[in-house]
Protein backbone atom coordinates (compact mmCIF):
# COMPACT_ATOMS: atom_id res chain seq x y z
CA UNK A 1 0.00 0.00 0.00
CA UNK A 2 1.60 3.24 -1.14
CA UNK A 3 2.11 6.19 1.19
CA UNK A 4 0.28 8.36 -1.37
CA UNK A 5 -2.84 6.22 -1.07
CA UNK A 6 -2.74 6.51 2.74
CA UNK A 7 -2.20 10.27 2.58
CA UNK A 8 -5.17 10.91 0.33
CA UNK A 9 -7.40 8.48 2.22
CA UNK A 10 -6.72 10.37 5.46
CA UNK A 11 -7.92 13.48 3.66
CA UNK A 12 -11.15 11.60 2.88
CA UNK A 13 -11.59 10.72 6.57
CA UNK A 14 -11.17 14.36 7.60
CA UNK A 15 -13.79 15.43 5.08
CA UNK A 16 -16.15 12.63 6.07
CA UNK A 17 -16.11 13.72 9.73
CA UNK A 18 -17.64 17.06 8.72
CA UNK A 19 -20.91 15.27 8.10
CA UNK A 20 -21.46 14.36 11.75
CA UNK A 21 -24.94 15.17 13.03
CA UNK A 22 -26.01 16.14 9.52
CA UNK A 23 -26.45 12.93 7.50
CA UNK A 24 -28.87 11.05 9.79
CA UNK A 25 -28.96 7.36 8.85
CA UNK A 26 -26.39 7.72 6.08
CA UNK A 27 -22.67 6.94 6.48
CA UNK A 28 -19.89 9.52 6.75
CA UNK A 29 -18.18 9.85 3.39
CA UNK A 30 -15.40 12.07 2.10
CA UNK A 31 -13.87 12.15 -1.37
CA UNK A 32 -10.83 13.69 -3.06
CA UNK A 33 -9.87 13.65 -6.73
CA UNK A 34 -6.15 13.54 -7.43
CA UNK A 35 -4.26 14.48 -10.60
CA UNK A 36 -0.45 14.40 -10.82
CA UNK A 37 -0.30 13.69 -7.09
CA UNK A 38 -2.27 16.85 -6.21
CA UNK A 39 -5.83 17.16 -4.96
CA UNK A 40 -7.84 19.02 -7.59
CA UNK A 41 -11.27 18.60 -5.98
CA UNK A 42 -12.82 17.44 -2.74
CA UNK A 43 -16.26 16.87 -1.27
CA UNK A 44 -18.17 15.20 1.52
CA UNK A 45 -21.72 14.11 2.21
CA UNK A 46 -23.01 17.30 3.81
CA UNK A 47 -26.68 16.64 4.47
CA UNK A 48 -29.13 13.76 4.43
CA UNK A 49 -30.98 13.59 1.12
CA UNK A 50 -28.47 15.84 -0.64
CA UNK A 51 -25.59 15.02 -3.01
CA UNK A 52 -23.04 12.46 -1.89
CA UNK A 53 -19.31 13.09 -1.45
CA UNK A 54 -18.29 11.88 -4.91
CA UNK A 55 -20.83 14.08 -6.70
CA UNK A 56 -19.80 17.12 -4.66
CA UNK A 57 -16.16 16.52 -5.57
CA UNK A 58 -16.88 15.95 -9.26
CA UNK A 59 -18.86 19.19 -9.41
CA UNK A 60 -15.69 21.13 -8.54
CA UNK A 61 -13.82 20.01 -11.66
CA UNK A 62 -14.27 22.52 -14.49
CA UNK A 63 -12.21 20.67 -17.07
CA UNK A 64 -13.79 17.23 -16.97
CA UNK A 65 -11.29 15.85 -19.49
CA UNK A 66 -8.70 15.82 -16.71
CA UNK A 67 -10.81 13.25 -14.90
CA UNK A 68 -9.80 10.66 -17.48
CA UNK A 69 -6.26 10.86 -16.03
CA UNK A 70 -7.18 11.19 -12.37
CA UNK A 71 -7.72 8.95 -9.34
CA UNK A 72 -10.78 9.25 -7.13
CA UNK A 73 -10.35 8.46 -3.44
CA UNK A 74 -13.40 7.79 -1.28
CA UNK A 75 -13.55 6.15 2.15
CA UNK A 76 -16.70 4.12 1.41
CA UNK A 77 -17.69 2.13 -1.65
CA UNK A 78 -19.67 4.32 -4.08
CA UNK A 79 -23.39 3.58 -4.02
CA UNK A 80 -24.90 1.69 -6.94
CA UNK A 81 -28.62 2.20 -6.35
CA UNK A 82 -31.20 4.95 -6.61
CA UNK A 83 -32.13 6.33 -3.22
CA UNK A 84 -32.50 10.00 -2.35
CA UNK A 85 -29.88 10.62 -5.07
CA UNK A 86 -28.70 8.79 -8.23
CA UNK A 87 -25.91 6.17 -7.97
CA UNK A 88 -22.46 7.66 -7.44
CA UNK A 89 -20.90 4.73 -9.28
CA UNK A 90 -22.74 5.83 -12.44
CA UNK A 91 -21.28 9.33 -12.20
CA UNK A 92 -17.75 7.93 -11.83
CA UNK A 93 -18.25 5.70 -14.87
CA UNK A 94 -19.72 8.61 -16.85
CA UNK A 95 -16.57 10.71 -16.40
CA UNK A 96 -14.31 7.72 -17.26
CA UNK A 97 -12.15 8.02 -14.17
CA UNK A 98 -9.58 5.23 -14.59
CA UNK A 99 -8.87 4.40 -10.94
CA UNK A 100 -10.84 4.48 -7.67
CA UNK A 101 -9.36 3.88 -4.22
CA UNK A 102 -11.61 3.01 -1.28
CA UNK A 103 -11.17 2.16 2.40
CA UNK A 104 -14.30 0.11 3.12
CA UNK A 105 -17.03 -1.72 1.26
CA UNK A 106 -20.56 -0.68 2.13
CA UNK A 107 -22.50 -3.29 4.18
CA UNK A 108 -25.87 -1.80 3.20
CA UNK A 109 -27.64 -4.53 1.23
CA UNK A 110 -28.43 -2.31 -1.76
CA UNK A 111 -24.72 -1.55 -2.19
CA UNK A 112 -22.64 -4.37 -0.60
CA UNK A 113 -20.13 -4.83 -3.42
CA UNK A 114 -22.44 -3.76 -6.23
CA UNK A 115 -20.76 -0.37 -6.51
CA UNK A 116 -17.34 -1.95 -6.90
CA UNK A 117 -18.71 -4.45 -9.41
CA UNK A 118 -20.23 -1.68 -11.51
CA UNK A 119 -16.92 0.21 -11.58
CA UNK A 120 -14.89 -2.86 -12.50
CA UNK A 121 -17.35 -3.85 -15.23
CA UNK A 122 -16.72 -0.43 -16.77
CA UNK A 123 -12.97 -1.12 -16.82
CA UNK A 124 -12.12 1.02 -13.80
CA UNK A 125 -9.32 -0.22 -11.56
CA UNK A 126 -10.55 -0.42 -7.96
CA UNK A 127 -8.06 -0.55 -5.10
CA UNK A 128 -9.69 -1.68 -1.86
CA UNK A 129 -8.97 -1.76 1.89
CA UNK A 130 -6.71 1.29 2.06
CA UNK A 131 -6.65 2.18 5.78
CA UNK A 132 -9.76 0.04 6.19
CA UNK A 133 -9.25 -0.27 9.96
CA UNK A 134 -9.32 3.51 10.36
CA UNK A 135 -12.32 3.64 8.05
CA UNK A 136 -14.10 1.16 10.29
CA UNK A 137 -13.71 3.59 13.19
CA UNK A 138 -14.90 6.60 11.19
CA UNK A 139 -18.11 4.76 10.24
CA UNK A 140 -18.35 2.59 13.36
CA UNK A 141 -21.89 3.78 14.10
CA UNK A 142 -23.20 3.18 10.58
CA UNK A 143 -21.57 -0.25 10.32
CA UNK A 144 -22.90 -1.36 13.73
CA UNK A 145 -26.40 -0.11 12.92
CA UNK A 146 -26.48 -1.99 9.60
CA UNK A 147 -24.72 -5.18 10.64
CA UNK A 148 -25.88 -5.65 14.25
CA UNK A 149 -29.31 -3.97 14.06
CA UNK A 150 -28.63 -1.74 17.06
CA UNK A 151 -26.98 1.56 17.84
CA UNK A 152 -23.24 1.85 18.44
CA UNK A 153 -22.88 2.02 22.24
CA UNK A 154 -20.35 4.20 24.06
CA UNK A 155 -20.11 4.15 27.86
CA UNK A 156 -18.62 7.05 29.81
CA UNK A 157 -18.00 7.72 33.49
CA UNK A 158 -15.63 9.45 35.90
CA UNK A 159 -14.16 7.74 38.95
CA UNK A 160 -11.96 8.59 41.92
CA UNK A 161 -8.45 7.25 42.25
CA UNK A 162 -9.79 4.59 44.62
CA UNK A 163 -12.54 3.48 42.23
CA UNK A 164 -15.73 5.26 43.29
CA UNK A 165 -18.09 7.00 40.89
CA UNK A 166 -19.80 9.15 43.54
CA UNK A 167 -20.22 9.57 47.32
CA UNK A 168 -22.86 7.50 49.09
CA UNK A 169 -25.01 10.48 49.93
CA UNK A 170 -27.04 11.76 46.96
CA UNK A 171 -25.63 15.06 45.79
CA UNK A 172 -23.87 16.35 42.71
CA UNK A 173 -20.15 15.67 43.02
CA UNK A 174 -17.71 16.46 40.22
CA UNK A 175 -14.80 14.05 39.88
CA UNK A 176 -13.53 14.84 36.40
CA UNK A 177 -13.92 18.63 36.51
CA UNK A 178 -13.31 21.08 33.68
CA UNK A 179 -10.29 19.27 32.20
CA UNK A 180 -12.42 16.57 30.62
CA UNK A 181 -15.42 18.79 29.87
CA UNK A 182 -14.39 19.44 26.26
CA UNK A 183 -13.92 15.73 25.63
CA UNK A 184 -17.41 15.01 26.96
CA UNK A 185 -18.79 17.67 24.64
CA UNK A 186 -17.18 15.87 21.69
CA UNK A 187 -18.65 12.55 22.79
CA UNK A 188 -22.12 14.10 22.87
CA UNK A 189 -21.65 15.85 19.53
CA UNK A 190 -20.68 12.55 17.92
CA UNK A 191 -23.70 10.70 19.34
CA UNK A 192 -27.28 10.61 18.10
CA UNK A 193 -28.57 10.18 21.64
CA UNK A 194 -27.31 10.40 25.22
CA UNK A 195 -28.77 8.01 27.77
CA UNK A 196 -29.10 8.28 31.56
CA UNK A 197 -31.08 6.65 34.34
CA UNK A 198 -33.50 8.21 36.79
CA UNK A 199 -30.97 8.37 39.65
CA UNK A 200 -28.55 10.42 37.56
CA UNK A 201 -31.36 12.78 36.62
CA UNK A 202 -32.24 13.42 40.27
CA UNK A 203 -28.68 13.49 41.68
CA UNK A 204 -26.86 15.45 38.95
CA UNK A 205 -29.55 17.34 37.03
CA UNK A 206 -27.44 17.17 33.84
CA UNK A 207 -28.04 19.33 30.76
CA UNK A 208 -26.79 16.65 28.32
CA UNK A 209 -26.28 19.24 25.58
CA UNK A 210 -23.34 20.33 23.42
CA UNK A 211 -22.22 23.81 24.38
CA UNK A 212 -18.65 24.22 23.11
CA UNK A 213 -18.64 22.94 19.53
CA UNK A 214 -19.92 25.39 16.89
CA UNK A 215 -22.70 24.08 14.64
CA UNK A 216 -22.92 20.75 16.52
CA UNK A 217 -26.45 19.58 17.10
CA UNK A 218 -27.58 18.43 20.52
CA UNK A 219 -28.16 14.68 20.84
CA UNK A 220 -31.58 13.39 21.78
CA UNK A 221 -31.73 13.17 25.57
CA UNK A 222 -33.06 9.80 26.75
CA UNK A 223 -34.01 9.02 30.36
CA UNK A 224 -34.79 5.46 31.44
CA UNK A 225 -36.92 5.17 34.54
CA UNK A 226 -39.16 2.77 36.41
CA UNK A 227 -41.62 5.64 36.99
CA UNK A 228 -42.48 9.06 35.58
CA UNK A 229 -41.24 11.24 38.42
CA UNK A 230 -39.20 14.23 37.21
CA UNK A 231 -37.88 17.08 39.36
CA UNK A 232 -39.42 20.44 38.49
CA UNK A 233 -35.95 22.00 38.40
CA UNK A 234 -34.63 19.52 35.82
CA UNK A 235 -32.77 21.06 32.89
CA UNK A 236 -34.56 18.51 30.71
CA UNK A 237 -37.50 20.92 30.64
CA UNK A 238 -35.42 23.60 28.90
CA UNK A 239 -36.45 22.64 25.32
CA UNK A 240 -32.84 22.86 24.12
CA UNK A 241 -32.95 19.29 22.84
CA UNK A 242 -35.53 16.64 22.08
CA UNK A 243 -36.05 14.56 25.23
CA UNK A 244 -37.50 11.04 25.46
CA UNK A 245 -38.58 9.74 28.85
CA UNK A 246 -38.83 5.93 28.63
CA UNK A 247 -40.87 4.15 31.28
CA UNK A 248 -42.80 0.86 31.69
CA UNK A 249 -46.19 0.97 30.02
CA UNK A 250 -47.71 -0.56 33.15
CA UNK A 251 -47.68 2.93 34.63
CA UNK A 252 -50.16 4.07 31.98
CA UNK A 253 -50.04 6.52 29.12
CA UNK A 254 -49.00 10.13 29.65
CA UNK A 255 -49.69 13.00 27.30
CA UNK A 256 -46.44 14.48 25.88
CA UNK A 257 -45.53 17.71 27.65
CA UNK A 258 -44.51 19.29 24.34
CA UNK A 259 -42.88 18.42 21.06
CA UNK A 260 -39.55 18.71 22.85
CA UNK A 261 -40.37 16.45 25.82
CA UNK A 262 -42.09 13.15 25.19
CA UNK A 263 -43.20 10.40 27.57
CA UNK A 264 -42.72 7.09 25.78
CA UNK A 265 -44.09 3.86 27.32
CA UNK A 266 -42.24 0.61 26.61
CA UNK A 267 -43.28 -2.91 27.47
CA UNK A 268 -40.34 -2.93 29.90
CA UNK A 269 -37.11 -1.02 30.46
CA UNK A 270 -34.70 -3.86 29.84
CA UNK A 271 -31.61 -2.95 27.84
CA UNK A 272 -32.64 -5.09 24.86
CA UNK A 273 -36.05 -3.36 24.70
CA UNK A 274 -34.46 0.08 24.90
CA UNK A 275 -31.94 -0.71 22.17
CA UNK A 276 -34.65 -2.12 19.90
CA UNK A 277 -36.73 1.05 20.39
CA UNK A 278 -33.74 3.27 19.57
CA UNK A 279 -32.87 1.16 16.52
CA UNK A 280 -36.42 1.45 15.21
CA UNK A 281 -36.17 5.23 15.67
CA UNK A 282 -33.05 5.32 13.48
CA UNK A 283 -30.62 6.09 16.30
CA UNK A 284 -27.19 4.91 15.14
CA UNK A 285 -25.13 5.82 18.21
CA UNK A 286 -25.75 6.37 21.91
CA UNK A 287 -23.63 7.69 24.73
CA UNK A 288 -24.48 6.16 28.10
CA UNK A 289 -23.49 8.66 30.79
CA UNK A 290 -24.89 6.93 33.88
CA UNK A 291 -25.71 6.10 36.44
CA UNK A 292 -23.83 3.20 37.81
CA UNK A 293 -26.64 0.62 37.66
CA UNK A 294 -27.44 1.44 34.03
CA UNK A 295 -23.76 1.23 33.08
CA UNK A 296 -23.42 -2.09 34.90
CA UNK A 297 -26.36 -3.53 32.97
CA UNK A 298 -24.73 -2.69 29.64
CA UNK A 299 -21.43 -4.17 30.81
CA UNK A 300 -23.02 -7.33 32.24
CA UNK A 301 -24.73 -8.01 28.92
CA UNK A 302 -21.59 -7.17 26.93
CA UNK A 303 -23.57 -4.50 25.09
CA UNK A 304 -20.98 -1.83 24.48
CA UNK A 305 -18.52 -0.96 21.74
CA UNK A 306 -16.44 1.80 23.29
CA UNK A 307 -15.67 3.04 26.80
CA UNK A 308 -14.20 6.30 28.07
CA UNK A 309 -13.20 6.62 31.73
CA UNK A 310 -12.00 9.81 33.40
CA UNK A 311 -9.80 8.59 36.24
CA UNK A 312 -8.94 11.21 38.85
CA UNK A 313 -5.31 11.46 39.95
CA UNK A 314 -5.96 12.87 43.40
CA UNK A 315 -9.61 12.57 44.50
CA UNK A 316 -9.95 9.88 47.18
CA UNK A 317 -13.45 9.09 48.42
CA UNK A 318 -12.60 6.07 50.64
CA UNK A 319 -16.26 5.07 50.46
CA UNK A 320 -19.10 5.66 48.03
CA UNK A 321 -20.79 4.13 45.01
CA UNK A 322 -18.30 1.77 43.33
CA UNK A 323 -17.49 2.50 39.72
CA UNK A 324 -18.44 -0.15 37.14
CA UNK A 325 -15.89 -2.90 36.67
CA UNK A 326 -14.69 -3.39 33.12
CA UNK A 327 -12.78 -6.59 32.47
CA UNK A 328 -10.96 -5.15 29.47
CA UNK A 329 -7.53 -3.72 28.79
CA UNK A 330 -7.73 0.07 28.96
CA UNK A 331 -5.38 2.33 27.05
CA UNK A 332 -4.22 5.75 28.19
CA UNK A 333 -5.66 8.17 25.67
CA UNK A 334 -4.58 11.39 27.37
CA UNK A 335 -3.09 12.56 30.65
CA UNK A 336 -4.17 15.93 31.99
CA UNK A 337 -3.10 17.76 35.11
CA UNK A 338 -5.78 16.12 37.26
CA UNK A 339 -7.06 13.14 35.26
CA UNK A 340 -6.19 10.15 33.15
CA UNK A 341 -8.50 9.68 30.18
CA UNK A 342 -8.68 5.92 29.63
CA UNK A 343 -10.16 4.23 26.59
CA UNK A 344 -11.36 0.88 25.32
CA UNK A 345 -12.78 0.12 21.90
CA UNK A 346 -13.68 -3.06 20.03
CA UNK A 347 -12.57 -1.27 16.88
CA UNK A 348 -9.03 0.17 17.12
CA UNK A 349 -9.17 3.88 17.89
CA UNK A 350 -8.38 6.21 14.98
CA UNK A 351 -6.85 9.00 17.03
CA UNK A 352 -6.81 11.60 14.26
CA UNK A 353 -10.60 11.44 14.30
CA UNK A 354 -10.57 13.05 17.76
CA UNK A 355 -8.17 15.89 16.97
N, C-alpha and C positions, 0 to 999 in steps of 0.2 A: 504494500500500500504506500503510494507516494506521499511525501510530505505536503505536496501541493494539494492533493485531494483532501487531506486532513485539514489544511488551512482553510480551504474554501467551505468545507463542511461545517467548521466551527462558525464561520460567518452565517451560514444558514441557521444554526442553532440560535445565535444571537437575535437574528431577525424573527425567528419563530416565537421566541419568548415575548415579543411585543404583543402577541395576540391574546395573552392571558386576560381572562375575565371578559373577553369580547367575542369569542367564537362559539360559546355555548357547548353543544355536544360535539362539535368538530375538533379535529386534532390541531396541534400547533405546527405550522409549516412555514419554513422560510426557504427562499430560493435566490441563487445568484447565477448570473450568466457570465462566463469567462471567455475572453478572446485574447490570445497571445499572453496568457498568464496574468491578465488584468481583469478585474470585475468591471463589466460595462453596463450592467443593470442588476437591480435587486428588487425583491418584493417579499411580502409575507401576507398570510391570511389575516386580514384586519378586522373583519366583522362577519358574524354568522349570516349566511345567505348572500354575501357579496363575493366578488372575484377571489379566486384562490391565489396562492403565492406565485405559482408559475405564470399565470395570466398577468398578474401585476408586474412581474419582472419583464415579461415579453413586451408589454405595452410601453416600456421605457426605451426600447430600441428603435431608433428612427430609421436606420438603414438595415432593413431586415435581411438583406443579402449576407450580411456579416454573420448571421445566425447559422448559415451553412458551414461555417468554419469554427463554430464555438462549442463550448461544453456547458451544459446546464447542470447545476448542482441543486439538489432538493433533499431535505432530510427525510421525507416520507414519499413512498411510491405515488406517482401521479395517478389521480383517479381516472377510472375508465367508464364511468356511468353518468347518466344524466340525473342530477339531483336538483339542488337550488341553482346550480350553474352547469354549463356543458362540461364534458370530460376534458381534463387538462392534458391527458395523453394525446387527444386529437389535435390540440393546438401545437404541441411539440412536434408531432408528425407533420402538420401543415407547414411549419417553418423549416422542415428538413434539418433539424439540429442533429448532427452526427453522433453525439455522445451524451449520455445522461448518467450522472453519478448520484446514488441515493444511499442513505444510511439504513433505513428500515422499510420492510414491506408493510403494507397496510392490512391489518387483520380484519377490517370491516368486510363482510361477506360479498358485497357488491364490487369490491376492489380485489383484495386478496390474491395478488399475482396477475390479475387481468390487465392492470396498467402496464406492468413490465412486459407481458406477452404482446400487447398491442404495439409497444415501442420496438421490440425485437422483430416482430413480423414486418415492420416497416423498414427494417435494415439498420436500426439505431443500435449502437453498442451501449449496453447497460452495465455499469459497474455497481455491484451491490455491497452492502455491509461495511461501508466506510464509516468508522466510528459508531457502529451500530449500538454498542453498549451505552455510549453517551446519549444516543438518540432514544434509547429505551427510557432513560431517565427524563429527558425532555418531555416525552409523551407518555409518561408512566400512568397518568390518570386516564387518558383515552384508551390505552392498551388494556388496563385493568377493567375498565368499564365494559369494553367490547368482549374481552376474553373470559372474564370471571363473573360478569353480570352483577357487579356491585361497584360502589365507589372505591377509589383509592383512599386508604385510611392512614392518616398521620396522627400519632399520639404525641402530646406535649405536656410536660409538667416541670416544675421547679422543686428542688429538694435541698434540705440542709446538708451540711457536711456529714452529719451522723444519720442521714437517711430518712428524715421526716418531711412530709409534704406540707404540714400545717400544725399549729398547736392543737391541743385537745379542745380547748374552749373555742366556741364558734365566733370568730371575728376575723376581719380581713387582715392578713399578715403577708407582707411582701418578702419573698425570699430572693428572687432574681433581681429585682430593682430595675433601674433605668438602663443598665448596661445591655440587657437582653431585650429591651422593649422594641427596638428597631427590628430585630430578628423575628419577634412575634408578629409584628406588623406585616412582614414579608410572608410569613406562613399563612396569615389570614388572607392576604391579597392573592395568594396562589391557590386558595381553596374555594370551592363553590359554596360550602357550608361549614359552619363552626358549631360544634356540638358540646353541650354541657348537661349536667344533671341538676336536679332541683336543689341539692345541698349547696352546690357552687353558686347557684343563683342567689340563694338567701345569704350565704356567708360572705361572698365577694362582690355581689352586685356588679358584674362585669359589663362593659359596653360592647365588647366583641365586634368592634368596627375597625376599619383601617383609617388611620388619621395622619400618617406621615408619608404616604406614597402618592404623589400626584396622579390623578386620573384613575387610580385603582378603585374598583367597585367594592362595596362592602359585601362580604359573604352573607348568605342566608343564616340567620341565627336560629338554632334549633335547641329547644329545651326538652329533655326527657324527664317525665315525672310520673309518680304513682297517683297524683291528684292534680287539681287545677288551682292550687293556692299560689298566688303571686304577690310579692310585696308591692305596695302602692308606690314605693320610691324606686322601683326597679328601672334601670336605664332602658330595659327592653320596651318600655312604653314610648320611647322617644321618636319613633317613626323614622329613624335614620337608616334602618335596614329592615327588609322583610323578616318577620319572626314567626316561626312555627312552634307551637307548644303541643308536644305529643303526649298523650295520656291514654290510659285504658278506657275503652269504650263503655265498660261497665259503669263508669261514673256518669254516663249520659252524654247528650249532645249539647254543646254550648255555642251560642251565636258568636261568630267572629267579631272581635272588638272593632276592627277596621280592616281595610285592605292590607295594612302593614303588619297587623298582629292577628294570627289565625290559630284558634284552637282546632287541633286535628286528632280525632279519636282513632286509636288503633286497636286491633283485637287484643293485643298485649304489648308490653314494652320490652320484649326480649330483643337482644341485639340483632338476631336474624330478621325479625319483623321490621325493625327500624331500617336496616340496610336495604331490605326489599322495597320499602316505601320510598326511600331516597333514590334508589335505582329507577323505580317507576316514574319518579319526578324528574329524571334526567340529571341527577346530581352525580358528577364524575369524581369529585374529591371532597373529603371531609377532614376537618381538623378537630380532634377530640381534645378539649382543653381541661376536662375534669368533670366531676371530682374523682376522688380515689376509687370509689366503688365502680364507677362507670369505666374507668381506665382498666381496672382489674378484670372486668368482664370481657373487654376486648382482648386483653392479654391471655386470659384463661382459655378463650376459644381460638386463639392464634389468628385473630382477625385484625391484623395490622400489617402495613407495608413499610412504614417509616416511623422512627421515634426520635424526638428531640428532647433532651434533658438538660435543664439549667442547674448545674451542681454548684452550690455556694462553696466558697473557699473558707469562709470564716463564721457563718451562722451555725451555732450549735443549739439545738432545742432540748436535747436530753430526753424529752418525752413528747409525744404528740401523735399525729396520725401518720402511720408508716407510709412511705412512698411505695408505689407499685414495684414489684420485683420483676425484672426483665432478664430472663436467662439467655441473653445474647451478648456477643462481643460488641462493646461500644467503642467507637473511635472518637478521639478528640478533634472536634471540628475547629474550635477556636478557644483561646484562653484570654479572658479579659482580666481587669484588675481584681474583680471580686467573684468571678464565676468561671467555671469550665462549661463550655457548650459541648455536650456529648451527642453522638449521632449513631443511629443504626438504620440500615436500609436493606431490603431484600435485593433491590437493584443498586449496583454500585453508584455512589454519589458522583454526579458531574458537578464539580465545585464551581466551574465557571458560570454555571447557571445561577448561582447565588451571589455573584459579584454585583 
